[in-house]
């Protein structure tokens, strides 16, 4: 007996949903790392700003802070861009997973409808056989 093509389709759709789940997990991991990188840079800027703004800081410290800040700003900006890209990728991965789950549900529903139709047909045939037997019994008697 050959396998129902819908069963094959369901298996393929489940595989696609699993891949989408793994893709979302990876996107969430990348997004988390990007968020941590931004937080680390912001924390460093905050700490260095406090040191440079303290009364004890001399001109050399303030100048060193200014030079450091000029170097760190492009890194901070790149970290923001990476974080935004990671957030966008996570949103895309969520959409892909949602679509994959919907595709699985659609095939499952079609399979359930086919099973219900097959059951109804089997019941109809069984009733027809009973009716035929009853008709034959009436015609004999």
BAKE-27983 format. One record per residue (C-alpha): x, z, y; residue in three letters. Coordinates in pm, 1 decimal, always signed. Example, Ala and Ser with C-alpha at 12.3 -4.5 7.8 and 13.67 -1.06 7.14 Angstrom:
        x        z        y code
  +1230.0   +780.0   -450.0  ALA
  +1367.0   +714.0   -106.0  SER
//
This chain:
        x        z        y code
     +0.0     +0.0     +0.0  UNK
   +137.5    -91.3   +341.8  UNK
   +169.9   +158.8   +619.4  UNK
    -85.0   +156.3   +900.7  UNK
    +74.5     -8.2  +1205.9  UNK
    -78.2   +265.9  +1419.4  UNK
   +116.6   +526.9  +1223.4  UNK
   +436.1   +334.0  +1295.5  UNK
   +339.4   +309.5  +1661.3  UNK
   +268.1   +682.0  +1674.1  UNK
   +607.3   +758.9  +1522.3  UNK
   +779.1   +533.5  +1778.8  UNK
   +585.7   +691.0  +2064.2  UNK
   +679.1  +1039.6  +1945.4  UNK
  +1044.4   +935.9  +1936.4  UNK
  +1009.7   +803.9  +2292.0  UNK
   +849.5  +1133.3  +2398.8  UNK
  +1136.9  +1327.7  +2240.8  UNK
  +1387.5  +1110.6  +2426.6  UNK
  +1195.3  +1165.3  +2750.8  UNK
  +1203.0  +1542.2  +2688.1  UNK
  +1579.6  +1528.8  +2639.7  UNK
  +1610.7  +1318.2  +2954.9  UNK
  +1414.8  +1574.9  +3153.4  UNK
  +1629.5  +1857.1  +3016.0  UNK
  +1943.7  +1671.6  +3122.9  UNK
  +1796.8  +1602.8  +3467.3  UNK
  +1710.6  +1969.1  +3509.6  UNK
  +2065.4  +2065.2  +3410.4  UNK
  +2217.6  +1823.2  +3663.1  UNK
  +1976.5  +1943.0  +3931.2  UNK
  +2066.9  +2305.1  +3862.1  UNK
  +2438.3  +2228.8  +3890.6  UNK
  +2381.0  +2040.4  +4217.6  UNK
  +2179.4  +2329.3  +4358.3  UNK
  +2455.0  +2574.0  +4261.5  UNK
  +2716.2  +2352.4  +4428.5  UNK
  +2516.3  +2345.1  +4752.6  UNK
  +2464.5  +2720.7  +4739.1  UNK
  +2836.5  +2780.7  +4681.6  UNK
  +2935.3  +2565.1  +4978.3  UNK
  +2673.4  +2724.7  +5203.3  UNK
  +2789.7  +3069.3  +5096.2  UNK
  +3151.9  +2979.5  +5169.4  UNK
  +3057.7  +2847.9  +5513.6  UNK
  +2861.4  +3164.0  +5585.9  UNK
  +3149.6  +3389.6  +5479.1  UNK
  +3409.5  +3192.4  +5674.1  UNK
  +3184.6  +3188.9  +5980.0  UNK
  +3156.1  +3567.6  +5966.9  UNK
  +3534.3  +3604.6  +5941.6  UNK
  +3596.1  +3362.8  +6229.5  UNK
  +3327.8  +3527.7  +6442.6  UNK
  +3460.4  +3879.2  +6394.1  UNK
  +3621.9  +4051.1  +6687.9  UNK
  +3944.7  +4092.0  +6492.1  UNK
  +3983.7  +3716.5  +6446.0  UNK
  +4249.1  +3562.6  +6662.7  UNK
  +4286.2  +3211.3  +6793.9  UNK
  +4477.3  +3103.7  +6482.5  UNK
  +4193.9  +3214.9  +6251.9  UNK
  +3932.2  +3044.7  +6467.3  UNK
  +4132.7  +2720.3  +6477.6  UNK
  +4189.7  +2736.7  +6102.8  UNK
  +3816.2  +2789.7  +6053.4  UNK
  +3734.1  +2490.5  +6273.5  UNK
  +3972.3  +2269.4  +6074.6  UNK
  +3835.3  +2400.0  +5745.5  UNK
  +3477.7  +2344.1  +5862.7  UNK
  +3557.0  +1981.2  +5952.6  UNK
  +3687.0  +1930.3  +5598.3  UNK
  +3402.1  +2113.7  +5423.2  UNK
  +3113.3  +1944.8  +5608.7  UNK
  +3151.3  +1610.0  +5428.6  UNK
  +3161.4  +1796.4  +5095.9  UNK
  +2849.3  +1990.1  +5194.9  UNK
  +2674.6  +1668.4  +5298.5  UNK
  +2773.0  +1502.1  +4970.2  UNK
  +2645.0  +1806.0  +4781.6  UNK
  +2310.9  +1780.6  +4965.8  UNK
  +2286.0  +1411.7  +4878.8  UNK
  +2369.0  +1486.0  +4514.2  UNK
  +2108.4  +1761.9  +4507.4  UNK
  +1842.0  +1532.6  +4652.6  UNK
  +1931.7  +1259.0  +4404.5  UNK
  +1912.6  +1509.4  +4119.2  UNK
  +1571.9  +1629.7  +4239.4  UNK
  +1448.7  +1269.8  +4256.8  UNK
  +1580.9  +1201.1  +3906.4  UNK
  +1407.9  +1513.9  +3776.2  UNK
  +1080.7  +1398.8  +3933.1  UNK
  +1125.3  +1056.3  +3771.2  UNK
  +1203.9  +1217.3  +3434.8  UNK
   +887.5  +1429.5  +3461.1  UNK
   +682.7  +1114.6  +3521.8  UNK
   +845.4   +939.5  +3225.5  UNK
   +772.4  +1239.5  +3002.2  UNK
   +412.6  +1253.6  +3121.5  UNK
   +366.0   +886.0  +3043.2  UNK
   +528.1   +927.6  +2701.1  UNK
   +301.1  +1221.2  +2619.0  UNK
     -4.0  +1022.4  +2732.0  UNK
   +103.3   +732.6  +2509.3  UNK
   +129.7   +965.9  +2210.2  UNK
   -215.2  +1111.8  +2283.3  UNK
   -365.5   +763.5  +2315.5  UNK
   -241.3   +656.9  +1972.2  UNK
   -348.5   +989.5  +1819.7  UNK
   -697.6   +940.5  +1962.1  UNK
   -716.7   +584.9  +1826.0  UNK
   -609.3   +711.6  +1484.1  UNK
   -876.8   +982.2  +1498.5  UNK
  -1139.2   +723.4  +1593.7  UNK
  -1030.2   +501.7  +1304.1  UNK
  -1046.0   +795.6  +1064.3  UNK
  -1392.8   +891.4  +1188.9  UNK
  -1511.0   +529.6  +1154.1  UNK
  -1366.5   +509.4   +801.7  UNK
  -1538.9   +837.0   +711.0  UNK
  -1869.1   +713.0   +853.5  UNK
  -1834.4   +386.0   +658.5  UNK
  -1758.9   +576.4   +337.7  UNK
  -2063.2   +797.2   +393.6  UNK
  -2278.9   +489.9   +467.3  UNK
  -2161.4   +323.4   +144.1  UNK
  -2222.8   +639.3    -56.1  UNK
  -2572.8   +666.3    +87.5  UNK
  -2636.2   +298.1    +14.0  UNK
  -2531.0   +353.4   -347.7  UNK
  -2761.3   +654.3   -372.7  UNK
  -3044.3   +452.5   -223.5  UNK
  -2976.7   +169.5   -469.7  UNK
  -2976.3   +408.9   -765.0  UNK
  -3299.4   +566.4   -639.9  UNK
  -3455.8   +220.0   -595.0  UNK
  -3355.9   +119.3   -948.1  UNK
  -3493.6   +446.8  -1083.2  UNK
  -3827.5   +385.9   -905.8  UNK
  -3851.4    +31.7  -1037.4  UNK
  -3788.0   +152.7  -1394.3  UNK
  -4054.5   +416.2  -1382.0  UNK
//
